[in-house]
Amino acid sequence: MSKALFAQRRDGRVAALQYLYAWSINAPANLLEDLRYFFENLEKVDKPREHYAFGEELIHGVIDNVADIDTRIKALAHNWEFDRIARIDLSILRLAMFEMVYRKDIPPVVSINEAIDLSKQFSNADSKRFINGILDRLKDQLGRDSRKATTAE
């Protein structure tokens, strides 16, 4: 993967995390209108919306599959009440789990590493261990090489 594409994907993940965090607090009545507003404001201070296409795919993917993703989090968060998970950590987990389960073109270890990096940037020092533990358990359940991407099911 080129450095430029890596940076673009990182920017997309950060934008997706920011949106998903806000969404987890107050889900909009009109998702498409809310996304348009979010990316228009991002364009004013940063890069054009096309730069964040990957992030927008992640946002839609997480929201479309949030019930399944949350069920997985609840099953993997041993000795931890779902409602006690910090919203930012929950948003990071949802994002990474979507990638790991539904995006076979991304190696699971990449999703885990990106989630840990996001937790270092946006959450507290203890979050990375919590997030890593849950995602590592999921990785072991996936039944595929965690270091390789696949193009077909």
DSSP file (Angstrom, degrees, kcal/mol; ACC not computed):
  #  RESIDUE AA STRUCTURE BP1 BP2  ACC     N-H-->O    O-->H-N    N-H-->O    O-->H-N    TCO  KAPPA ALPHA  PHI   PSI    X-CA   Y-CA   Z-CA
    1    1 A M              0   0    0      0, 0.0     2,-0.0     0, 0.0     0, 0.0   0.000 360.0 360.0 360.0 133.6    0.0    0.0    0.0
    2    2 A S     >  -     0   0    0      1,-0.1     4,-2.6     4,-0.0     5,-0.2  -0.286 360.0-116.4 -70.0 157.2    1.4    3.4   -0.9
    3    3 A K  H  > S+     0   0    0      1,-0.2     4,-2.5     2,-0.2     5,-0.2   0.884 116.2  52.4 -60.1 -39.5    2.1    6.0    1.7
    4    4 A A  H  > S+     0   0    0      2,-0.2     4,-2.3     1,-0.2    -1,-0.2   0.913 110.9  45.9 -65.2 -42.8   -0.5    8.3    0.3
    5    5 A L  H  > S+     0   0    0      2,-0.2     4,-2.6     1,-0.2    -2,-0.2   0.898 111.9  52.2 -67.8 -39.4   -3.2    5.6    0.3
    6    6 A F  H  X S+     0   0    0     -4,-2.6     4,-2.4     2,-0.2    -2,-0.2   0.935 111.6  46.5 -59.5 -46.5   -2.2    4.6    3.9
    7    7 A A  H  X S+     0   0    0     -4,-2.5     4,-2.6     1,-0.2    -2,-0.2   0.885 111.9  51.2 -63.6 -39.1   -2.5    8.3    5.0
    8    8 A Q  H  X S+     0   0    0     -4,-2.3     4,-2.3     2,-0.2    -1,-0.2   0.911 111.0  47.7 -65.9 -41.9   -5.8    8.6    3.2
    9    9 A R  H  X S+     0   0    0     -4,-2.6     4,-2.5     2,-0.2    -2,-0.2   0.899 110.9  51.7 -65.4 -39.4   -7.2    5.5    4.9
   10   10 A R  H  X S+     0   0    0     -4,-2.4     4,-2.5     2,-0.2    -2,-0.2   0.941 110.4  48.5 -61.4 -46.7   -5.9    6.8    8.3
   11   11 A D  H  X S+     0   0    0     -4,-2.6     4,-2.5     1,-0.2    -1,-0.2   0.891 111.0  51.8 -59.3 -39.7   -7.7   10.1    7.7
   12   12 A G  H  X S+     0   0    0     -4,-2.3     4,-2.7     2,-0.2    -1,-0.2   0.900 109.2  49.0 -64.2 -41.3  -10.9    8.2    6.7
   13   13 A R  H  X S+     0   0    0     -4,-2.5     4,-2.9     2,-0.2    -2,-0.2   0.909 111.1  50.0 -65.2 -41.2  -10.7    6.1    9.9
   14   14 A V  H  X S+     0   0    0     -4,-2.5     4,-2.5     2,-0.2    -2,-0.2   0.935 113.2  46.1 -62.9 -45.3  -10.3    9.3   12.0
   15   15 A A  H  X S+     0   0    0     -4,-2.5     4,-2.5     2,-0.2    -2,-0.2   0.918 113.2  50.1 -62.5 -43.1  -13.3   10.9   10.3
   16   16 A A  H  X S+     0   0    0     -4,-2.7     4,-3.1     1,-0.2     5,-0.2   0.919 110.8  49.5 -61.9 -43.5  -15.3    7.8   10.7
   17   17 A L  H  X S+     0   0    0     -4,-2.9     4,-2.5     2,-0.2    -2,-0.2   0.926 110.7  49.6 -61.2 -44.9  -14.5    7.5   14.4
   18   18 A Q  H  X S+     0   0    0     -4,-2.5     4,-1.9     1,-0.2    -1,-0.2   0.920 114.9  44.2 -61.2 -43.6  -15.4   11.2   14.9
   19   19 A Y  H  X S+     0   0    0     -4,-2.5     4,-3.0     2,-0.2    -2,-0.2   0.946 113.6  49.5 -66.7 -47.0  -18.7   10.7   13.2
   20   20 A L  H  X S+     0   0    0     -4,-3.1     4,-2.2     1,-0.2    -2,-0.2   0.849 108.7  53.6 -64.2 -34.0  -19.5    7.4   14.9
   21   21 A Y  H  X S+     0   0    0     -4,-2.5     4,-1.0    -5,-0.2    -1,-0.2   0.951 112.5  43.3 -63.0 -48.5  -18.7    8.9   18.3
   22   22 A A  H >X S+     0   0    0     -4,-1.9     4,-2.2     1,-0.2     3,-0.6   0.907 113.4  52.9 -62.5 -41.3  -21.2   11.7   17.7
   23   23 A W  H 3< S+     0   0    0     -4,-3.0    -1,-0.2     1,-0.2    -2,-0.2   0.868 103.5  57.2 -61.7 -37.7  -23.7    9.3   16.2
   24   24 A S  H 3< S+     0   0    0     -4,-2.2    -1,-0.2     1,-0.2     3,-0.2   0.771 111.2  43.4 -67.3 -23.9  -23.5    7.1   19.4
   25   25 A I  H << S+     0   0    0     -4,-1.0    -2,-0.2    -3,-0.6    -1,-0.2   0.860 136.7   5.3 -85.7 -39.8  -24.5   10.0   21.5
   26   26 A N  S  < S-     0   0    0     -4,-2.2    -1,-0.2    -5,-0.1    -2,-0.2  -0.646  73.2-150.8-150.4  83.9  -27.3   11.3   19.3
   27   27 A A        -     0   0    0     -3,-0.2    -4,-0.1    -2,-0.2    -3,-0.1  -0.362  28.7-119.7 -59.3 127.8  -28.2    9.3   16.3
   28   28 A P        -     0   0    0      0, 0.0     3,-0.3     0, 0.0    -1,-0.1  -0.300   2.9-134.3 -71.0 152.9  -29.5   11.6   13.6
   29   29 A A  S    S+     0   0    0      1,-0.3     2,-0.6     2,-0.1    -2,-0.1   0.848 103.3  37.9 -71.4 -34.6  -33.0   11.3   12.2
   30   30 A N     >  -     0   0    0      1,-0.2     4,-2.5     2,-0.0    -1,-0.3  -0.852  69.8-175.8-122.9  94.4  -31.7   11.7    8.6
   31   31 A L  H  > S+     0   0    0     -2,-0.6     4,-2.8    -3,-0.3     5,-0.2   0.898  82.5  50.2 -57.9 -46.8  -28.4    9.9    8.3
   32   32 A L  H  > S+     0   0    0      1,-0.2     4,-2.1     2,-0.2    -1,-0.2   0.904 113.3  45.6 -63.4 -41.4  -27.7   11.0    4.7
   33   33 A E  H  > S+     0   0    0      2,-0.2     4,-2.2     1,-0.2    -1,-0.2   0.906 113.4  50.3 -66.5 -41.2  -28.4   14.7    5.5
   34   34 A D  H  X S+     0   0    0     -4,-2.5     4,-2.5     1,-0.2    -2,-0.2   0.906 110.6  49.1 -64.1 -42.1  -26.3   14.5    8.6
   35   35 A L  H  X S+     0   0    0     -4,-2.8     4,-2.8     2,-0.2     5,-0.3   0.906 108.9  53.2 -63.5 -41.6  -23.4   12.9    6.8
   36   36 A R  H  X S+     0   0    0     -4,-2.1     4,-2.2    -5,-0.2    -2,-0.2   0.936 111.5  45.6 -59.0 -46.3  -23.5   15.6    4.1
   37   37 A Y  H  X S+     0   0    0     -4,-2.2     4,-2.1     2,-0.2    -2,-0.2   0.911 112.0  52.2 -62.6 -43.9  -23.3   18.3    6.7
   38   38 A F  H  X S+     0   0    0     -4,-2.5     4,-1.8     1,-0.2    -2,-0.2   0.937 113.8  42.0 -58.6 -49.4  -20.5   16.5    8.5
   39   39 A F  H  X S+     0   0    0     -4,-2.8     4,-2.4     2,-0.2    -1,-0.2   0.824 109.9  57.3 -73.7 -30.0  -18.3   16.1    5.4
   40   40 A E  H  X S+     0   0    0     -4,-2.2     4,-1.3    -5,-0.3    -1,-0.2   0.918 109.7  45.8 -62.8 -41.8  -19.1   19.7    4.2
   41   41 A N  H  X S+     0   0    0     -4,-2.1     4,-0.8     1,-0.2    -2,-0.2   0.861 111.5  51.9 -68.8 -35.1  -17.7   21.0    7.4
   42   42 A L  H >X S+     0   0    0     -4,-1.8     4,-1.8     1,-0.2     3,-0.7   0.896 106.2  54.7 -65.9 -39.8  -14.7   18.7    7.2
   43   43 A E  H 3< S+     0   0    0     -4,-2.4    -1,-0.2     1,-0.2    -2,-0.2   0.845 100.1  61.4 -61.2 -34.7  -14.1   20.0    3.6
   44   44 A K  H 3< S+     0   0    0     -4,-1.3    -1,-0.2     1,-0.2    -2,-0.2   0.816 119.4  24.4 -64.4 -30.5  -14.0   23.6    4.9
   45   45 A V  H << S+     0   0    0     -4,-0.8    -1,-0.2    -3,-0.7    -2,-0.2   0.545 134.5   7.0-111.4 -10.0  -11.0   22.9    7.1
   46   46 A D  S  < S-     0   0    0     -4,-1.8    -3,-0.1     1,-0.3    -4,-0.0   0.135 101.9 -21.9-137.8-112.2   -9.3   20.0    5.6
   47   47 A K        -     0   0    0      1,-0.1    -1,-0.3    -5,-0.1    -2,-0.1  -0.672  69.0 -81.4-115.4 164.9   -9.6   17.9    2.4
   48   48 A P    >>  -     0   0    0      0, 0.0     3,-1.6     0, 0.0     4,-0.5  -0.219  44.8-106.9 -64.7 158.3  -12.4   17.3   -0.2
   49   49 A R  G >4 S+     0   0    0      1,-0.3     3,-1.7     2,-0.2     7,-0.2   0.824 116.8  65.8 -55.7 -35.4  -15.1   14.7    0.6
   50   50 A E  G >4 S+     0   0    0      1,-0.3     3,-1.6     2,-0.2    -1,-0.3   0.825  91.6  64.2 -58.8 -30.8  -13.6   12.3   -1.9
   51   51 A H  G <4 S+     0   0    0     -3,-1.6     3,-0.3     1,-0.3    -1,-0.3   0.800 104.1  47.6 -61.1 -27.4  -10.5   12.0    0.3
   52   52 A Y  G <X S+     0   0    0     -3,-1.7     4,-2.5    -4,-0.5    -1,-0.3   0.110  73.4 116.5-102.7  20.2  -12.8   10.5    3.0
   53   53 A A  H <> S+     0   0    0     -3,-1.6     4,-2.2     1,-0.2    -1,-0.2   0.895  77.6  51.1 -57.5 -42.2  -14.6    7.9    0.8
   54   54 A F  H  > S+     0   0    0     -3,-0.3     4,-2.1    -4,-0.2    -1,-0.2   0.923 110.1  50.0 -61.0 -44.2  -13.1    5.0    2.7
   55   55 A G  H  > S+     0   0    0      1,-0.2     4,-2.4     2,-0.2    -2,-0.2   0.889 108.7  51.8 -61.6 -40.0  -14.2    6.6    6.0
   56   56 A E  H  X S+     0   0    0     -4,-2.5     4,-2.3     2,-0.2    -1,-0.2   0.889 107.3  52.8 -66.1 -37.8  -17.7    7.1    4.6
   57   57 A E  H  X S+     0   0    0     -4,-2.2     4,-2.5    -5,-0.2    -1,-0.2   0.916 110.2  49.2 -59.8 -42.3  -17.8    3.4    3.6
   58   58 A L  H  X S+     0   0    0     -4,-2.1     4,-2.8     2,-0.2     5,-0.3   0.911 108.6  52.6 -64.5 -42.6  -16.9    2.5    7.2
   59   59 A I  H  X S+     0   0    0     -4,-2.4     4,-2.5     1,-0.2     5,-0.2   0.955 113.0  43.3 -57.9 -52.0  -19.5    4.8    8.7
   60   60 A H  H  X S+     0   0    0     -4,-2.3     4,-2.7     1,-0.2    -1,-0.2   0.908 114.0  52.2 -61.4 -41.6  -22.3    3.2    6.6
   61   61 A G  H  X S+     0   0    0     -4,-2.5     4,-1.3    -5,-0.2    -2,-0.2   0.919 111.5  45.1 -62.2 -44.9  -20.9   -0.3    7.2
   62   62 A V  H  < S+     0   0    0     -4,-2.8     3,-0.4     2,-0.2     4,-0.4   0.952 115.7  46.0 -64.2 -49.1  -20.9    0.2   11.0
   63   63 A I  H >< S+     0   0    0     -4,-2.5     3,-0.8    -5,-0.3     4,-0.2   0.896 112.4  50.8 -63.9 -39.9  -24.3    1.7   11.2
   64   64 A D  H 3< S+     0   0    0     -4,-2.7    -1,-0.2    -5,-0.2    -2,-0.2   0.776 123.1  31.3 -66.7 -25.6  -25.8   -0.9    8.9
   65   65 A N  T 3X S+     0   0    0     -4,-1.3     4,-2.5    -3,-0.4     3,-0.2   0.145  80.6 118.8-118.4  17.8  -24.4   -3.7   11.0
   66   66 A V  H <> S+     0   0    0     -3,-0.8     4,-2.8    -4,-0.4     5,-0.2   0.824  72.8  55.9 -61.0 -34.1  -24.4   -2.1   14.5
   67   67 A A  H  > S+     0   0    0     -4,-0.2     4,-1.9     2,-0.2    -1,-0.2   0.943 112.5  41.7 -64.0 -46.6  -26.7   -4.8   16.0
   68   68 A D  H  > S+     0   0    0     -3,-0.2     4,-2.0     2,-0.2    -2,-0.2   0.920 115.9  49.9 -64.6 -44.2  -24.4   -7.6   15.0
   69   69 A I  H  X S+     0   0    0     -4,-2.5     4,-2.4     1,-0.2    -2,-0.2   0.923 110.9  48.7 -62.4 -45.3  -21.3   -5.7   16.0
   70   70 A D  H  X S+     0   0    0     -4,-2.8     4,-2.7     1,-0.2    -1,-0.2   0.875 108.3  54.5 -64.1 -37.3  -22.7   -4.8   19.4
   71   71 A T  H  X S+     0   0    0     -4,-1.9     4,-1.9    -5,-0.2    -1,-0.2   0.911 109.7  48.0 -60.8 -42.0  -23.8   -8.5   20.0
   72   72 A R  H  X S+     0   0    0     -4,-2.0     4,-1.8     2,-0.2    -2,-0.2   0.908 110.4  50.9 -65.1 -42.3  -20.2   -9.5   19.3
   73   73 A I  H  X S+     0   0    0     -4,-2.4     4,-2.2     1,-0.2    -2,-0.2   0.940 109.4  50.7 -60.9 -46.7  -18.8   -6.8   21.6
   74   74 A K  H  < S+     0   0    0     -4,-2.7    -1,-0.2     1,-0.2    -2,-0.2   0.886 112.0  47.6 -58.8 -39.8  -21.1   -8.0   24.4
   75   75 A A  H  < S+     0   0    0     -4,-1.9    -1,-0.2     1,-0.2    -2,-0.2   0.811 118.2  40.5 -71.3 -30.1  -20.0  -11.6   23.9
   76   76 A L  H  < S+     0   0    0     -4,-1.8     2,-1.9    -3,-0.2    -2,-0.2   0.644  91.6  86.1 -95.9 -16.8  -16.3  -10.7   23.9
   77   77 A A  S >< S-     0   0    0     -4,-2.2     3,-1.5    -5,-0.2    -1,-0.2  -0.536  71.7-161.8 -86.3  74.4  -16.2   -8.0   26.7
   78   78 A H  T 3   +     0   0    0     -2,-1.9     3,-0.1     1,-0.3    -2,-0.1  -0.301  68.9   0.3 -61.0 135.4  -15.8  -10.5   29.5
   79   79 A N  T 3  S+     0   0    0      1,-0.1     2,-0.4    -2,-0.0    -1,-0.3   0.790 109.3 108.9  58.1  31.2  -16.6   -9.1   33.0
   80   80 A W    <   -     0   0    0     -3,-1.5     2,-0.3    -6,-0.2    -1,-0.1  -0.972  67.8-129.7-141.2 123.8  -17.6   -5.7   31.5
   81   81 A E    >   -     0   0    0     -2,-0.4     3,-1.5     1,-0.1     4,-0.5  -0.540  17.1-135.3 -71.6 132.3  -21.1   -4.3   31.2
   82   82 A F  G >  S+     0   0    0     -2,-0.3     3,-1.5     1,-0.3    -1,-0.1   0.886 104.2  56.0 -54.6 -43.7  -21.8   -3.0   27.7
   83   83 A D  G 3  S+     0   0    0      1,-0.3    -1,-0.3    -3,-0.0     4,-0.1   0.654 101.7  58.9 -67.6 -14.6  -23.3    0.2   29.0
   84   84 A R  G <  S+     0   0    0     -3,-1.5     2,-0.3     2,-0.1    -1,-0.3   0.545  77.2 109.7 -90.8  -8.3  -20.1    1.0   31.0
   85   85 A I  S <  S-     0   0    0     -3,-1.5     5,-0.1    -4,-0.5    -5,-0.0  -0.529  81.7-109.1 -69.4 128.1  -17.9    1.0   27.9
   86   86 A A     >  -     0   0    0     -2,-0.3     4,-2.8     1,-0.1     5,-0.2  -0.294  24.0-122.3 -56.9 139.7  -16.8    4.5   27.2
   87   87 A R  H  > S+     0   0    0      1,-0.2     4,-2.3     2,-0.2     5,-0.1   0.852 111.8  50.9 -55.6 -38.8  -18.5    5.9   24.0
   88   88 A I  H  > S+     0   0    0      2,-0.2     4,-2.1     1,-0.2    -1,-0.2   0.913 112.0  46.8 -68.2 -40.4  -15.2    6.6   22.3
   89   89 A D  H  > S+     0   0    0      2,-0.2     4,-2.7     1,-0.2    -2,-0.2   0.896 111.3  51.9 -66.6 -39.4  -13.9    3.1   23.0
   90   90 A L  H  X S+     0   0    0     -4,-2.8     4,-2.7     2,-0.2    -2,-0.2   0.905 109.4  50.0 -61.8 -41.3  -17.2    1.7   21.8
   91   91 A S  H  X S+     0   0    0     -4,-2.3     4,-2.1    -5,-0.2    -2,-0.2   0.894 111.3  48.6 -65.0 -39.8  -16.9    3.7   18.6
   92   92 A I  H  X S+     0   0    0     -4,-2.1     4,-2.5     2,-0.2     5,-0.2   0.923 112.6  48.5 -64.7 -44.6  -13.3    2.4   18.1
   93   93 A L  H  X S+     0   0    0     -4,-2.7     4,-2.9     1,-0.2     5,-0.3   0.921 110.8  50.2 -62.3 -44.5  -14.5   -1.2   18.7
   94   94 A R  H  X S+     0   0    0     -4,-2.7     4,-2.3     2,-0.2    -1,-0.2   0.920 111.9  48.3 -59.9 -44.1  -17.4   -0.9   16.3
   95   95 A L  H  X S+     0   0    0     -4,-2.1     4,-1.9     2,-0.2    -2,-0.2   0.949 115.4  43.0 -62.3 -51.0  -15.1    0.5   13.6
   96   96 A A  H  X S+     0   0    0     -4,-2.5     4,-2.7     1,-0.2    -2,-0.2   0.897 113.6  51.5 -64.9 -41.2  -12.4   -2.2   14.0
   97   97 A M  H  X S+     0   0    0     -4,-2.9     4,-2.7    -5,-0.2     5,-0.4   0.898 106.8  53.8 -65.6 -39.1  -14.9   -5.0   14.3
   98   98 A F  H  X>S+     0   0    0     -4,-2.3     4,-2.7    -5,-0.3     5,-0.7   0.955 111.8  45.5 -57.7 -48.0  -16.7   -3.9   11.1
   99   99 A E  H  X5S+     0   0    0     -4,-1.9     4,-1.5     1,-0.2     7,-0.3   0.932 114.9  47.5 -59.5 -46.5  -13.4   -4.0    9.3
  100  100 A M  H  <5S+     0   0    0     -4,-2.7    -1,-0.2     1,-0.2    -2,-0.2   0.865 122.9  31.2 -66.9 -37.5  -12.4   -7.4   10.7
  101  101 A V  H  <5S+     0   0    0     -4,-2.7    -2,-0.2    -5,-0.2    -1,-0.2   0.873 132.9  24.7 -89.2 -40.9  -15.7   -9.1   10.1
  102  102 A Y  H  <5S+     0   0    0     -4,-2.7     2,-0.8    -5,-0.4    -3,-0.2   0.634 109.6  66.4-106.5 -16.6  -17.0   -7.5    6.9
  103  103 A R    ><< +     0   0    0     -4,-1.5     3,-1.6    -5,-0.7    -1,-0.2  -0.761  50.0 171.4-111.0  86.3  -14.0   -6.1    5.1
  104  104 A K  T 3  S+     0   0    0     -2,-0.8    46,-3.3     1,-0.3    -1,-0.2   0.644  72.5  72.8 -68.6 -14.0  -12.0   -9.2    4.0
  105  105 A D  T 3  S+     0   0    0     44,-0.3    -1,-0.3    -3,-0.1    44,-0.2   0.478  90.0  68.3 -79.4  -0.9   -9.7   -6.9    2.0
  106  106 A I  S <  S-     0   0    0     -3,-1.6    42,-0.1    -7,-0.3    -3,-0.1  -0.976  89.8-123.2-119.7 121.2   -8.2   -5.6    5.2
  107  107 A P    >>  -     0   0    0      0, 0.0     4,-1.5     0, 0.0     3,-1.2  -0.394  22.1-125.4 -60.7 136.4   -6.0   -8.0    7.3
  108  108 A P  H 3> S+     0   0    0      0, 0.0     4,-2.3     0, 0.0     5,-0.2   0.838 109.0  58.4 -53.6 -36.5   -7.4   -8.2   10.8
  109  109 A V  H 3> S+     0   0    0     37,-2.5     4,-2.6     1,-0.2     5,-0.2   0.833 102.8  54.4 -65.9 -29.0   -4.1   -7.2   12.4
  110  110 A V  H <> S+     0   0    0     -3,-1.2     4,-2.6    36,-0.4    -1,-0.2   0.935 108.8  47.9 -66.4 -45.1   -4.2   -4.0   10.5
  111  111 A S  H  X S+     0   0    0     -4,-1.5     4,-2.2     2,-0.2    -2,-0.2   0.894 112.9  48.9 -61.7 -40.3   -7.6   -3.2   11.9
  112  112 A I  H  X S+     0   0    0     -4,-2.3     4,-2.4     2,-0.2    -2,-0.2   0.941 112.2  47.5 -65.1 -47.2   -6.4   -4.0   15.4
  113  113 A N  H  X S+     0   0    0     -4,-2.6     4,-2.3     1,-0.2    -2,-0.2   0.904 112.5  49.4 -61.6 -41.5   -3.3   -1.9   15.1
  114  114 A E  H  X S+     0   0    0     -4,-2.6     4,-2.5     2,-0.2    -1,-0.2   0.900 110.1  51.4 -64.3 -40.4   -5.3    1.0   13.7
  115  115 A A  H  X S+     0   0    0     -4,-2.2     4,-2.4     2,-0.2    -2,-0.2   0.908 110.1  48.9 -63.8 -41.7   -7.8    0.7   16.6
  116  116 A I  H  X S+     0   0    0     -4,-2.4     4,-2.1     2,-0.2    -2,-0.2   0.916 111.0  50.3 -64.2 -42.1   -5.0    0.8   19.1
  117  117 A D  H  X S+     0   0    0     -4,-2.3     4,-1.7     1,-0.2    -2,-0.2   0.906 110.6  49.7 -62.0 -40.9   -3.5    3.9   17.4
  118  118 A L  H  X S+     0   0    0     -4,-2.5     4,-2.8     1,-0.2     5,-0.4   0.896 109.2  51.9 -64.1 -39.4   -7.0    5.5   17.5
  119  119 A S  H  X S+     0   0    0     -4,-2.4     4,-2.2     1,-0.2    -1,-0.2   0.883 108.3  51.3 -66.1 -36.2   -7.3    4.7   21.2
  120  120 A K  H  < S+     0   0    0     -4,-2.1    -1,-0.2     1,-0.2    -2,-0.2   0.872 116.9  40.8 -64.8 -36.0   -3.9    6.3   21.9
  121  121 A Q  H  < S+     0   0    0     -4,-1.7    -2,-0.2    -5,-0.2    -1,-0.2   0.853 131.1  20.7 -80.4 -36.6   -5.0    9.4   20.1
  122  122 A F  H  < S+     0   0    0     -4,-2.8    -3,-0.2    -5,-0.1    -2,-0.2   0.573 118.0  43.4-115.8 -12.0   -8.6    9.8   21.3
  123  123 A S  S  < S-     0   0    0     -4,-2.2     2,-0.1    -5,-0.4    -4,-0.0  -0.401  87.5 -73.5-122.2-162.1   -9.0    7.8   24.5
  124  124 A N    >>  -     0   0    0     -2,-0.1     3,-1.1     1,-0.1     4,-0.6  -0.426  46.8 -98.1 -96.5 173.6   -7.2    7.2   27.8
  125  125 A A  T 34 S+     0   0    0      1,-0.3     3,-0.4     2,-0.2     4,-0.4   0.788 119.3  52.9 -62.5 -31.6   -4.1    5.1   28.5
  126  126 A D  T >> S+     0   0    0      1,-0.2     4,-1.4     2,-0.1     3,-0.6   0.689  91.1  77.7 -78.6 -17.9   -6.0    2.1   29.7
  127  127 A S  H <> S+     0   0    0     -3,-1.1     4,-3.1     1,-0.2     5,-0.3   0.855  82.1  62.9 -63.2 -37.4   -8.2    1.8   26.7
  128  128 A K  H 3X S+     0   0    0     -4,-0.6     4,-2.5    -3,-0.4    -1,-0.2   0.871 104.4  47.8 -61.2 -36.3   -5.6    0.3   24.4
  129  129 A R  H <> S+     0   0    0     -3,-0.6     4,-2.4    -4,-0.4    -1,-0.2   0.926 114.1  46.8 -67.9 -43.7   -5.4   -2.9   26.6
  130  130 A F  H  X S+     0   0    0     -4,-1.4     4,-2.0     2,-0.2    -2,-0.2   0.944 116.5  43.6 -61.4 -49.6   -9.2   -3.2   26.8
  131  131 A I  H  X S+     0   0    0     -4,-3.1     4,-2.6     1,-0.2     5,-0.2   0.912 113.7  50.9 -64.3 -44.3   -9.6   -2.7   23.0
  132  132 A N  H  X S+     0   0    0     -4,-2.5     4,-2.5    -5,-0.3    -1,-0.2   0.900 108.5  52.7 -61.4 -41.2   -6.7   -5.0   22.1
  133  133 A G  H  X S+     0   0    0     -4,-2.4     4,-1.8     2,-0.2    -1,-0.2   0.928 112.5  43.2 -61.5 -46.2   -8.1   -7.7   24.3
  134  134 A I  H  X S+     0   0    0     -4,-2.0     4,-2.0     1,-0.2    -2,-0.2   0.935 116.8  46.0 -66.0 -46.2  -11.6   -7.7   22.8
  135  135 A L  H  X S+     0   0    0     -4,-2.6     4,-2.6     1,-0.2    -2,-0.2   0.847 109.5  55.2 -68.2 -32.8  -10.3   -7.4   19.2
  136  136 A D  H  X S+     0   0    0     -4,-2.5     4,-1.8    -5,-0.2    -1,-0.2   0.895 107.3  50.2 -66.0 -39.4   -7.7  -10.2   19.8
  137  137 A R  H  X S+     0   0    0     -4,-1.8     4,-0.8    -5,-0.2    -2,-0.2   0.912 111.6  48.6 -62.7 -42.1  -10.5  -12.5   20.9
  138  138 A L  H >X S+     0   0    0     -4,-2.0     3,-1.3     1,-0.2     4,-0.9   0.929 106.7  56.2 -63.3 -44.4  -12.4  -11.7   17.8
  139  139 A K  H >< S+     0   0    0     -4,-2.6     3,-0.9     1,-0.3     4,-0.4   0.892 104.3  53.7 -54.1 -41.9   -9.4  -12.3   15.6
  140  140 A D  H 3< S+     0   0    0     -4,-1.8    -1,-0.3     1,-0.2     3,-0.2   0.725 109.1  49.7 -67.3 -21.3   -9.1  -15.8   17.0
  141  141 A Q  H << S+     0   0    0     -3,-1.3    -1,-0.2    -4,-0.8    -2,-0.2   0.583  88.9  82.8 -90.8 -12.1  -12.7  -16.5   16.1
  142  142 A L  S << S-     0   0    0     -4,-0.9    -1,-0.2    -3,-0.9    -2,-0.1   0.781  82.2-142.2 -70.7 -27.6  -12.5  -15.3   12.5
  143  143 A G        +     0   0    0     -4,-0.4     2,-0.3     1,-0.3    -3,-0.1   0.812  64.6  95.6  71.2  29.7  -11.1  -18.5   11.0
  144  144 A R  S    S-     0   0    0     -5,-0.4     2,-0.3     4,-0.0    -1,-0.3  -0.960  89.5 -77.4-144.0 164.0   -8.8  -16.8    8.5
  145  145 A D    >   -     0   0    0     -2,-0.3     3,-1.2     1,-0.2     0, 0.0  -0.450  37.7-151.8 -63.6 121.6   -5.2  -15.7    8.4
  146  146 A S  T 3  S+     0   0    0     -2,-0.3   -37,-2.5     1,-0.2   -36,-0.4   0.616  91.3  52.1 -74.8 -11.1   -5.0  -12.5   10.5
  147  147 A R  T 3  S+     0   0    0    -39,-0.2     2,-0.4   -40,-0.1    -1,-0.2   0.394 101.2  71.6-104.3   2.7   -2.1  -11.1    8.5
  148  148 A K    <   -     0   0    0     -3,-1.2     2,-0.3   -42,-0.1   -42,-0.1  -0.927  65.3-141.9-125.3 145.1   -3.6  -11.5    5.0
  149  149 A A        -     0   0    0     -2,-0.4     2,-0.3   -44,-0.2   -44,-0.3  -0.696  18.6-154.4 -91.9 152.7   -6.3   -9.8    3.1
  150  150 A T        -     0   0    0    -46,-3.3   -44,-0.1    -2,-0.3     3,-0.1  -0.941  15.4-156.4-126.2 153.6   -8.6  -11.8    0.8
  151  151 A T  S    S+     0   0    0     -2,-0.3     2,-0.3   -46,-0.1   -46,-0.1   0.592  78.5  42.0-102.3 -13.6  -10.5  -10.7   -2.2
  152  152 A A              0   0    0    -48,-0.1    -1,-0.1     1,-0.0     0, 0.0  -0.920 360.0 360.0-132.6 158.4  -13.1  -13.4   -2.2
  153  153 A E              0   0    0     -2,-0.3    -1,-0.0    -3,-0.1    -3,-0.0   0.465 360.0 360.0 -67.6 360.0  -15.2  -15.1    0.5
